[in-house]
Amino acid sequence: MKEKTSITLSKETLAGIDRVAGSKQTRSAFIEAVLAQYLRKRARAQVEARDLELINKAADELNAEVEDVLRYQEMET
């Protein structure tokens, strides 16, 4: 279900939309597609940032374990 809204855009922005969308797409359809793509990218970036944080945390813990093992091995020799 779609809802009607009103936005104010500059003439330059509207001209750019018209140029890119051409006669194949309405302004509304073009703006909706662009915003949907932006929202998907933003959601994906948030997931990737969270994943990177988890990877870095695990890497820090693993690096600490490796350093501990290496210190133990040095003591053995």
Biopython code that builds the backbone (N, CA, C, O; Angstrom):
import numpy as np
from Bio.PDB.StructureBuilder import StructureBuilder

atoms = [
    (1, "MET", "N", (0.831, -1.169, 0.000)),
    (1, "MET", "CA", (0.000, 0.000, 0.000)),
    (1, "MET", "C", (0.887, 1.247, 0.000)),
    (1, "MET", "O", (1.835, 1.344, 0.779)),
    (2, "LYS", "N", (0.581, 2.159, -0.846)),
    (2, "LYS", "CA", (1.380, 3.370, -0.963)),
    (2, "LYS", "C", (0.651, 4.525, -0.307)),
    (2, "LYS", "O", (-0.579, 4.569, -0.265)),
    (3, "GLU", "N", (1.443, 5.461, 0.206)),
    (3, "GLU", "CA", (0.893, 6.657, 0.806)),
    (3, "GLU", "C", (1.409, 7.863, 0.049)),
    (3, "GLU", "O", (2.543, 7.880, -0.430)),
    (4, "LYS", "N", (0.577, 8.850, -0.048)),
    (4, "LYS", "CA", (0.949, 10.063, -0.747)),
    (4, "LYS", "C", (1.685, 10.980, 0.218)),
    (4, "LYS", "O", (1.307, 11.117, 1.381)),
    (5, "THR", "N", (2.753, 11.610, -0.292)),
    (5, "THR", "CA", (3.509, 12.570, 0.497)),
    (5, "THR", "C", (3.913, 13.722, -0.405)),
    (5, "THR", "O", (3.793, 13.641, -1.627)),
    (6, "SER", "N", (4.375, 14.757, 0.187)),
    (6, "SER", "CA", (4.798, 15.920, -0.586)),
    (6, "SER", "C", (6.216, 16.287, -0.178)),
    (6, "SER", "O", (6.521, 16.380, 1.011)),
    (7, "ILE", "N", (7.084, 16.496, -1.164)),
    (7, "ILE", "CA", (8.448, 16.935, -0.892)),
    (7, "ILE", "C", (8.754, 18.125, -1.789)),
    (7, "ILE", "O", (8.128, 18.314, -2.832)),
    (8, "THR", "N", (9.702, 18.903, -1.375)),
    (8, "THR", "CA", (10.110, 20.064, -2.157)),
    (8, "THR", "C", (11.530, 19.834, -2.633)),
    (8, "THR", "O", (12.434, 19.597, -1.832)),
    (9, "LEU", "N", (11.722, 19.904, -3.942)),
    (9, "LEU", "CA", (13.035, 19.691, -4.530)),
    (9, "LEU", "C", (13.389, 20.881, -5.415)),
    (9, "LEU", "O", (12.514, 21.574, -5.932)),
    (10, "SER", "N", (14.687, 21.100, -5.576)),
    (10, "SER", "CA", (15.127, 22.197, -6.434)),
    (10, "SER", "C", (14.828, 21.871, -7.898)),
    (10, "SER", "O", (14.642, 20.711, -8.264)),
    (11, "LYS", "N", (14.788, 22.903, -8.717)),
    (11, "LYS", "CA", (14.569, 22.709, -10.151)),
    (11, "LYS", "C", (15.683, 21.860, -10.752)),
    (11, "LYS", "O", (15.444, 21.041, -11.639)),
    (12, "GLU", "N", (16.903, 22.065, -10.262)),
    (12, "GLU", "CA", (18.041, 21.294, -10.775)),
    (12, "GLU", "C", (17.880, 19.808, -10.466)),
    (12, "GLU", "O", (18.162, 18.956, -11.308)),
    (13, "THR", "N", (17.425, 19.505, -9.253)),
    (13, "THR", "CA", (17.220, 18.107, -8.877)),
    (13, "THR", "C", (16.123, 17.473, -9.714)),
    (13, "THR", "O", (16.267, 16.347, -10.188)),
    (14, "LEU", "N", (15.034, 18.194, -9.894)),
    (14, "LEU", "CA", (13.939, 17.677, -10.723)),
    (14, "LEU", "C", (14.391, 17.473, -12.160)),
    (14, "LEU", "O", (14.012, 16.488, -12.794)),
    (15, "ALA", "N", (15.191, 18.386, -12.678)),
    (15, "ALA", "CA", (15.704, 18.233, -14.042)),
    (15, "ALA", "C", (16.582, 16.996, -14.137)),
    (15, "ALA", "O", (16.520, 16.259, -15.121)),
    (16, "GLY", "N", (17.402, 16.767, -13.115)),
    (16, "GLY", "CA", (18.248, 15.562, -13.102)),
    (16, "GLY", "C", (17.417, 14.296, -13.044)),
    (16, "GLY", "O", (17.714, 13.324, -13.739)),
    (17, "ILE", "N", (16.377, 14.298, -12.221)),
    (17, "ILE", "CA", (15.484, 13.134, -12.143)),
    (17, "ILE", "C", (14.838, 12.882, -13.491)),
    (17, "ILE", "O", (14.805, 11.749, -13.971)),
    (18, "ASP", "N", (14.328, 13.936, -14.096)),
    (18, "ASP", "CA", (13.671, 13.792, -15.401)),
    (18, "ASP", "C", (14.647, 13.276, -16.455)),
    (18, "ASP", "O", (14.287, 12.456, -17.301)),
    (19, "ARG", "N", (15.874, 13.759, -16.395)),
    (19, "ARG", "CA", (16.883, 13.334, -17.372)),
    (19, "ARG", "C", (17.217, 11.852, -17.206)),
    (19, "ARG", "O", (17.305, 11.115, -18.188)),
    (20, "VAL", "N", (17.400, 11.427, -15.972)),
    (20, "VAL", "CA", (17.789, 10.037, -15.717)),
    (20, "VAL", "C", (16.599, 9.088, -15.892)),
    (20, "VAL", "O", (16.727, 8.035, -16.515)),
    (21, "ALA", "N", (15.466, 9.458, -15.350)),
    (21, "ALA", "CA", (14.285, 8.591, -15.425)),
    (21, "ALA", "C", (13.735, 8.526, -16.840)),
    (21, "ALA", "O", (13.194, 7.502, -17.255)),
    (22, "GLY", "N", (13.873, 9.612, -17.574)),
    (22, "GLY", "CA", (13.356, 9.634, -18.939)),
    (22, "GLY", "C", (11.852, 9.464, -18.960)),
    (22, "GLY", "O", (11.159, 9.782, -17.994)),
    (23, "SER", "N", (11.369, 8.964, -20.062)),
    (23, "SER", "CA", (9.918, 8.784, -20.203)),
    (23, "SER", "C", (9.477, 7.401, -19.742)),
    (23, "SER", "O", (8.289, 7.083, -19.787)),
    (24, "LYS", "N", (10.420, 6.580, -19.299)),
    (24, "LYS", "CA", (10.102, 5.206, -18.900)),
    (24, "LYS", "C", (9.585, 5.113, -17.469)),
    (24, "LYS", "O", (8.952, 4.124, -17.098)),
    (25, "GLN", "N", (9.855, 6.150, -16.658)),
    (25, "GLN", "CA", (9.538, 6.070, -15.239)),
    (25, "GLN", "C", (8.963, 7.407, -14.774)),
    (25, "GLN", "O", (9.384, 8.468, -15.237)),
    (26, "THR", "N", (8.019, 7.348, -13.873)),
    (26, "THR", "CA", (7.523, 8.582, -13.273)),
    (26, "THR", "C", (8.532, 9.074, -12.252)),
    (26, "THR", "O", (9.391, 8.317, -11.799)),
    (27, "ARG", "N", (8.425, 10.334, -11.896)),
    (27, "ARG", "CA", (9.297, 10.867, -10.854)),
    (27, "ARG", "C", (9.131, 10.076, -9.560)),
    (27, "ARG", "O", (10.112, 9.735, -8.899)),
    (28, "SER", "N", (7.899, 9.792, -9.212)),
    (28, "SER", "CA", (7.630, 9.051, -7.975)),
    (28, "SER", "C", (8.282, 7.673, -7.994)),
    (28, "SER", "O", (8.898, 7.258, -7.012)),
    (29, "ALA", "N", (8.146, 6.973, -9.106)),
    (29, "ALA", "CA", (8.744, 5.638, -9.208)),
    (29, "ALA", "C", (10.259, 5.722, -9.132)),
    (29, "ALA", "O", (10.897, 4.895, -8.481)),
    (30, "PHE", "N", (10.836, 6.717, -9.793)),
    (30, "PHE", "CA", (12.287, 6.893, -9.770)),
    (30, "PHE", "C", (12.771, 7.185, -8.349)),
    (30, "PHE", "O", (13.711, 6.552, -7.868)),
    (31, "ILE", "N", (12.129, 8.144, -7.680)),
    (31, "ILE", "CA", (12.529, 8.510, -6.318)),
    (31, "ILE", "C", (12.363, 7.331, -5.371)),
    (31, "ILE", "O", (13.214, 7.100, -4.511)),
    (32, "GLU", "N", (11.277, 6.584, -5.521)),
    (32, "GLU", "CA", (11.067, 5.410, -4.666)),
    (32, "GLU", "C", (12.164, 4.363, -4.891)),
    (32, "GLU", "O", (12.673, 3.784, -3.930)),
    (33, "ALA", "N", (12.529, 4.120, -6.151)),
    (33, "ALA", "CA", (13.570, 3.136, -6.455)),
    (33, "ALA", "C", (14.918, 3.567, -5.882)),
    (33, "ALA", "O", (15.648, 2.753, -5.317)),
    (34, "VAL", "N", (15.242, 4.845, -6.028)),
    (34, "VAL", "CA", (16.516, 5.353, -5.513)),
    (34, "VAL", "C", (16.555, 5.257, -3.994)),
    (34, "VAL", "O", (17.559, 4.831, -3.424)),
    (35, "LEU", "N", (15.474, 5.650, -3.337)),
    (35, "LEU", "CA", (15.433, 5.584, -1.876)),
    (35, "LEU", "C", (15.456, 4.144, -1.370)),
    (35, "LEU", "O", (16.096, 3.854, -0.360)),
    (36, "ALA", "N", (14.767, 3.250, -2.056)),
    (36, "ALA", "CA", (14.783, 1.834, -1.657)),
    (36, "ALA", "C", (16.199, 1.275, -1.762)),
    (36, "ALA", "O", (16.646, 0.540, -0.882)),
    (37, "GLN", "N", (16.899, 1.622, -2.832)),
    (37, "GLN", "CA", (18.290, 1.166, -2.999)),
    (37, "GLN", "C", (19.169, 1.735, -1.885)),
    (37, "GLN", "O", (19.993, 1.017, -1.317)),
    (38, "TYR", "N", (19.000, 3.004, -1.575)),
    (38, "TYR", "CA", (19.765, 3.631, -0.501)),
    (38, "TYR", "C", (19.509, 2.939, 0.831)),
    (38, "TYR", "O", (20.450, 2.661, 1.574)),
    (39, "LEU", "N", (18.257, 2.660, 1.137)),
    (39, "LEU", "CA", (17.922, 2.014, 2.409)),
    (39, "LEU", "C", (18.503, 0.606, 2.491)),
    (39, "LEU", "O", (18.970, 0.189, 3.550)),
    (40, "ARG", "N", (18.476, -0.134, 1.370)),
    (40, "ARG", "CA", (19.091, -1.475, 1.360)),
    (40, "ARG", "C", (20.592, -1.385, 1.603)),
    (40, "ARG", "O", (21.143, -2.163, 2.382)),
    (41, "LYS", "N", (21.258, -0.436, 0.938)),
    (41, "LYS", "CA", (22.708, -0.271, 1.117)),
    (41, "LYS", "C", (23.046, 0.121, 2.551)),
    (41, "LYS", "O", (24.025, -0.358, 3.125)),
    (42, "ARG", "N", (22.232, 0.987, 3.110)),
    (42, "ARG", "CA", (22.482, 1.427, 4.484)),
    (42, "ARG", "C", (22.308, 0.273, 5.464)),
    (42, "ARG", "O", (23.109, 0.113, 6.384)),
    (43, "ALA", "N", (21.268, -0.528, 5.271)),
    (43, "ALA", "CA", (21.047, -1.690, 6.140)),
    (43, "ALA", "C", (22.199, -2.678, 5.998)),
    (43, "ALA", "O", (22.672, -3.231, 6.991)),
    (44, "ARG", "N", (22.652, -2.902, 4.760)),
    (44, "ARG", "CA", (23.768, -3.818, 4.523)),
    (44, "ARG", "C", (25.046, -3.285, 5.179)),
    (44, "ARG", "O", (25.813, -4.059, 5.752)),
    (45, "ALA", "N", (25.276, -1.989, 5.100)),
    (45, "ALA", "CA", (26.462, -1.383, 5.709)),
    (45, "ALA", "C", (26.434, -1.538, 7.226)),
    (45, "ALA", "O", (27.476, -1.754, 7.845)),
    (46, "GLN", "N", (25.260, -1.430, 7.825)),
    (46, "GLN", "CA", (25.143, -1.618, 9.272)),
    (46, "GLN", "C", (25.461, -3.052, 9.671)),
    (46, "GLN", "O", (26.131, -3.287, 10.676)),
    (47, "VAL", "N", (24.982, -4.006, 8.888)),
    (47, "VAL", "CA", (25.273, -5.420, 9.167)),
    (47, "VAL", "C", (26.765, -5.676, 9.004)),
    (47, "VAL", "O", (27.372, -6.359, 9.830)),
    (48, "GLU", "N", (27.362, -5.134, 7.944)),
    (48, "GLU", "CA", (28.793, -5.332, 7.701)),
    (48, "GLU", "C", (29.629, -4.697, 8.801)),
    (48, "GLU", "O", (30.645, -5.263, 9.205)),
    (49, "ALA", "N", (29.224, -3.536, 9.290)),
    (49, "ALA", "CA", (29.952, -2.880, 10.379)),
    (49, "ALA", "C", (29.881, -3.723, 11.651)),
    (49, "ALA", "O", (30.871, -3.866, 12.367)),
    (50, "ARG", "N", (28.700, -4.279, 11.922)),
    (50, "ARG", "CA", (28.541, -5.133, 13.105)),
    (50, "ARG", "C", (29.388, -6.400, 12.960)),
    (50, "ARG", "O", (30.031, -6.834, 13.915)),
    (51, "ASP", "N", (29.386, -6.992, 11.753)),
    (51, "ASP", "CA", (30.205, -8.183, 11.506)),
    (51, "ASP", "C", (31.690, -7.875, 11.676)),
    (51, "ASP", "O", (32.426, -8.663, 12.270)),
    (52, "LEU", "N", (32.129, -6.731, 11.156)),
    (52, "LEU", "CA", (33.536, -6.348, 11.272)),
    (52, "LEU", "C", (33.929, -6.160, 12.730)),
    (52, "LEU", "O", (35.032, -6.528, 13.135)),
    (53, "GLU", "N", (33.030, -5.588, 13.511)),
    (53, "GLU", "CA", (33.297, -5.418, 14.942)),
    (53, "GLU", "C", (33.478, -6.776, 15.621)),
    (53, "GLU", "O", (34.372, -6.944, 16.450)),
    (54, "LEU", "N", (32.632, -7.739, 15.270)),
    (54, "LEU", "CA", (32.750, -9.081, 15.850)),
    (54, "LEU", "C", (34.039, -9.763, 15.408)),
    (54, "LEU", "O", (34.707, -10.421, 16.205)),
    (55, "ILE", "N", (34.384, -9.602, 14.132)),
    (55, "ILE", "CA", (35.621, -10.196, 13.610)),
    (55, "ILE", "C", (36.825, -9.597, 14.321)),
    (55, "ILE", "O", (37.730, -10.321, 14.734)),
    (56, "ASN", "N", (36.836, -8.274, 14.464)),
    (56, "ASN", "CA", (37.960, -7.621, 15.132)),
    (56, "ASN", "C", (38.072, -8.039, 16.584)),
    (56, "ASN", "O", (39.177, -8.217, 17.095)),
    (57, "LYS", "N", (36.947, -8.197, 17.249)),
    (57, "LYS", "CA", (36.977, -8.642, 18.648)),
    (57, "LYS", "C", (37.557, -10.053, 18.732)),
    (57, "LYS", "O", (38.402, -10.338, 19.581)),
    (58, "ALA", "N", (37.093, -10.931, 17.841)),
    (58, "ALA", "CA", (37.608, -12.303, 17.836)),
    (58, "ALA", "C", (39.096, -12.304, 17.488)),
    (58, "ALA", "O", (39.868, -13.074, 18.060)),
    (59, "ALA", "N", (39.495, -11.450, 16.557)),
    (59, "ALA", "CA", (40.904, -11.386, 16.161)),
    (59, "ALA", "C", (41.762, -10.932, 17.335)),
    (59, "ALA", "O", (42.849, -11.471, 17.547)),
    (60, "ASP", "N", (41.298, -9.960, 18.093)),
    (60, "ASP", "CA", (42.052, -9.500, 19.262)),
    (60, "ASP", "C", (42.239, -10.628, 20.268)),
    (60, "ASP", "O", (43.326, -10.812, 20.815)),
    (61, "GLU", "N", (41.175, -11.376, 20.505)),
    (61, "GLU", "CA", (41.257, -12.492, 21.452)),
    (61, "GLU", "C", (42.192, -13.579, 20.938)),
    (61, "GLU", "O", (42.995, -14.116, 21.700)),
    (62, "LEU", "N", (42.095, -13.908, 19.652)),
    (62, "LEU", "CA", (42.975, -14.932, 19.074)),
    (62, "LEU", "C", (44.424, -14.482, 19.074)),
    (62, "LEU", "O", (45.323, -15.277, 19.350)),
    (63, "ASN", "N", (44.658, -13.212, 18.766)),
    (63, "ASN", "CA", (46.028, -12.688, 18.789)),
    (63, "ASN", "C", (46.616, -12.768, 20.192)),
    (63, "ASN", "O", (47.797, -13.077, 20.352)),
    (64, "ALA", "N", (45.814, -12.496, 21.192)),
    (64, "ALA", "CA", (46.283, -12.587, 22.579)),
    (64, "ALA", "C", (46.635, -14.036, 22.920)),
    (64, "ALA", "O", (47.630, -14.294, 23.597)),
    (65, "GLU", "N", (45.823, -14.971, 22.453)),
    (65, "GLU", "CA", (46.116, -16.388, 22.695)),
    (65, "GLU", "C", (47.415, -16.803, 22.010)),
    (65, "GLU", "O", (48.225, -17.516, 22.601)),
    (66, "VAL", "N", (47.617, -16.365, 20.779)),
    (66, "VAL", "CA", (48.838, -16.702, 20.042)),
    (66, "VAL", "C", (50.058, -16.130, 20.751)),
    (66, "VAL", "O", (51.076, -16.809, 20.883)),
    (67, "GLU", "N", (49.960, -14.891, 21.207)),
    (67, "GLU", "CA", (51.077, -14.287, 21.931)),
    (67, "GLU", "C", (51.387, -15.079, 23.191)),
    (67, "GLU", "O", (52.554, -15.265, 23.537)),
    (68, "ASP", "N", (50.358, -15.542, 23.873)),
    (68, "ASP", "CA", (50.547, -16.342, 25.082)),
    (68, "ASP", "C", (51.254, -17.651, 24.757)),
    (68, "ASP", "O", (52.166, -18.061, 25.476)),
    (69, "VAL", "N", (50.839, -18.308, 23.681)),
    (69, "VAL", "CA", (51.465, -19.568, 23.265)),
    (69, "VAL", "C", (52.919, -19.332, 22.889)),
    (69, "VAL", "O", (53.791, -20.114, 23.265)),
    (70, "LEU", "N", (53.187, -18.263, 22.151)),
    (70, "LEU", "CA", (54.558, -17.972, 21.744)),
    (70, "LEU", "C", (55.443, -17.676, 22.952)),
    (70, "LEU", "O", (56.596, -18.104, 22.991)),
    (71, "ARG", "N", (54.917, -16.948, 23.937)),
    (71, "ARG", "CA", (55.702, -16.684, 25.156)),
    (71, "ARG", "C", (55.983, -17.985, 25.884)),
    (71, "ARG", "O", (57.079, -18.181, 26.409)),
    (72, "TYR", "N", (54.993, -18.884, 25.921)),
    (72, "TYR", "CA", (55.177, -20.173, 26.576)),
    (72, "TYR", "C", (56.264, -20.984, 25.868)),
    (72, "TYR", "O", (57.105, -21.611, 26.512)),
    (73, "GLN", "N", (56.232, -20.962, 24.523)),
    (73, "GLN", "CA", (57.231, -21.704, 23.743)),
    (73, "GLN", "C", (58.623, -21.135, 23.965)),
    (73, "GLN", "O", (59.593, -21.889, 24.039)),
    (74, "GLU", "N", (58.732, -19.825, 24.070)),
    (74, "GLU", "CA", (60.038, -19.203, 24.315)),
    (74, "GLU", "C", (60.590, -19.635, 25.665)),
    (74, "GLU", "O", (61.797, -19.830, 25.809)),
    (75, "MET", "N", (59.725, -19.785, 26.644)),
    (75, "MET", "CA", (60.151, -20.196, 27.971)),
    (75, "MET", "C", (60.632, -21.642, 27.957)),
    (75, "MET", "O", (61.489, -22.020, 28.756)),
    (76, "GLU", "N", (60.083, -22.452, 27.052)),
    (76, "GLU", "CA", (60.441, -23.870, 26.956)),
    (76, "GLU", "C", (61.825, -24.070, 26.345)),
    (76, "GLU", "O", (62.502, -25.054, 26.643)),
    (77, "THR", "N", (62.245, -23.138, 25.493)),
    (77, "THR", "CA", (63.526, -23.345, 24.790)),
    (77, "THR", "C", (64.684, -22.766, 25.529)),
    (77, "THR", "O", (65.820, -22.860, 25.066)),
]
sb = StructureBuilder()
sb.init_structure("model")
sb.init_model(0)
sb.init_chain("A")
sb.init_seg("    ")
for serial, (resi, resn, name, xyz) in enumerate(atoms, 1):
    if name == "N":
        sb.init_residue(resn, " ", resi, " ")
    sb.init_atom(name, np.array(xyz, "f"), 0.0, 1.0, " ", f" {name:<3s}", serial, name[0])
structure = sb.get_structure()
